[in-house]
Amino acid sequence: MKQENGIKKFRIRAGIGSQSDLARALKIKPQNVSLWEAGKGTPSFAQAKKLFEMGAMVEELFGIPYSVQSEQPANLAGLSDADAGAIVRQGLGFLYGRNV
């Protein structure tokens, strides 16, 4: 799944009606959400953590599956900062083809 479709899919699945609504929830500019959905940007660590807390899955944010013990989508809400950071870095490394 492409990243831009995943973030939009999450937004719709979560019942967040517009990019502006998601931006308000994250306290960021709507243009950031637009860039993510267009595949021209990625959420920062802090933004990704908030998205995980809202119920986003790794697949939706980064387009890659991550699950330690199953093939089911991984929901990262409730992870420690260190664990969430490691997963975000893995996703960013996958997107950019290098270790972050």
Contacts in CASP RR format, 6 or more apart in sequence:
PFRMAT RR
TARGET T0000
AUTHOR 0000-0000-0000
METHOD contacts of the structure
MODEL  1
MKQENGIKKFRIRAGIGSQSDLARALKIKPQNVSLWEAGKGTPSFAQAKK
LFEMGAMVEELFGIPYSVQSEQPANLAGLSDADAGAIVRQGLGFLYGRNV
1 9 0 8 1.000
1 59 0 8 1.000
1 60 0 8 1.000
1 63 0 8 1.000
2 39 0 8 1.000
2 63 0 8 1.000
3 36 0 8 1.000
3 39 0 8 1.000
3 42 0 8 1.000
3 61 0 8 1.000
3 62 0 8 1.000
3 63 0 8 1.000
3 95 0 8 1.000
4 36 0 8 1.000
4 37 0 8 1.000
4 38 0 8 1.000
4 39 0 8 1.000
6 59 0 8 1.000
6 60 0 8 1.000
6 61 0 8 1.000
6 63 0 8 1.000
7 33 0 8 1.000
7 36 0 8 1.000
7 37 0 8 1.000
7 56 0 8 1.000
7 60 0 8 1.000
7 61 0 8 1.000
8 37 0 8 1.000
9 60 0 8 1.000
10 51 0 8 1.000
10 55 0 8 1.000
10 56 0 8 1.000
10 57 0 8 1.000
10 60 0 8 1.000
10 61 0 8 1.000
11 17 0 8 1.000
11 19 0 8 1.000
11 22 0 8 1.000
11 33 0 8 1.000
11 37 0 8 1.000
13 60 0 8 1.000
14 54 0 8 1.000
14 55 0 8 1.000
14 56 0 8 1.000
16 22 0 8 1.000
16 25 0 8 1.000
19 30 0 8 1.000
19 33 0 8 1.000
19 34 0 8 1.000
19 37 0 8 1.000
20 30 0 8 1.000
20 33 0 8 1.000
22 33 0 8 1.000
23 29 0 8 1.000
23 30 0 8 1.000
23 32 0 8 1.000
23 33 0 8 1.000
25 50 0 8 1.000
25 54 0 8 1.000
26 32 0 8 1.000
26 33 0 8 1.000
26 47 0 8 1.000
26 50 0 8 1.000
26 51 0 8 1.000
28 47 0 8 1.000
32 43 0 8 1.000
32 47 0 8 1.000
35 41 0 8 1.000
36 42 0 8 1.000
36 43 0 8 1.000
42 61 0 8 1.000
42 62 0 8 1.000
42 92 0 8 1.000
42 95 0 8 1.000
43 51 0 8 1.000
43 61 0 8 1.000
45 84 0 8 1.000
45 85 0 8 1.000
45 88 0 8 1.000
48 56 0 8 1.000
48 61 0 8 1.000
48 84 0 8 1.000
48 88 0 8 1.000
49 81 0 8 1.000
49 84 0 8 1.000
49 85 0 8 1.000
49 88 0 8 1.000
51 61 0 8 1.000
52 61 0 8 1.000
52 75 0 8 1.000
52 76 0 8 1.000
52 77 0 8 1.000
52 78 0 8 1.000
52 79 0 8 1.000
52 84 0 8 1.000
53 77 0 8 1.000
53 78 0 8 1.000
54 77 0 8 1.000
55 75 0 8 1.000
55 76 0 8 1.000
55 77 0 8 1.000
56 76 0 8 1.000
57 73 0 8 1.000
57 74 0 8 1.000
57 75 0 8 1.000
57 76 0 8 1.000
58 64 0 8 1.000
58 65 0 8 1.000
58 66 0 8 1.000
58 73 0 8 1.000
58 74 0 8 1.000
58 76 0 8 1.000
58 87 0 8 1.000
58 91 0 8 1.000
59 65 0 8 1.000
59 66 0 8 1.000
59 73 0 8 1.000
59 74 0 8 1.000
61 91 0 8 1.000
62 91 0 8 1.000
62 92 0 8 1.000
62 94 0 8 1.000
62 95 0 8 1.000
63 94 0 8 1.000
64 91 0 8 1.000
64 94 0 8 1.000
65 71 0 8 1.000
65 73 0 8 1.000
65 74 0 8 1.000
66 74 0 8 1.000
66 87 0 8 1.000
66 90 0 8 1.000
66 91 0 8 1.000
67 73 0 8 1.000
67 74 0 8 1.000
68 74 0 8 1.000
74 87 0 8 1.000
76 83 0 8 1.000
76 84 0 8 1.000
76 87 0 8 1.000
79 87 0 8 1.000
89 99 0 8 1.000
89 100 0 8 1.000
91 100 0 8 1.000
92 100 0 8 1.000
93 99 0 8 1.000
93 100 0 8 1.000
END
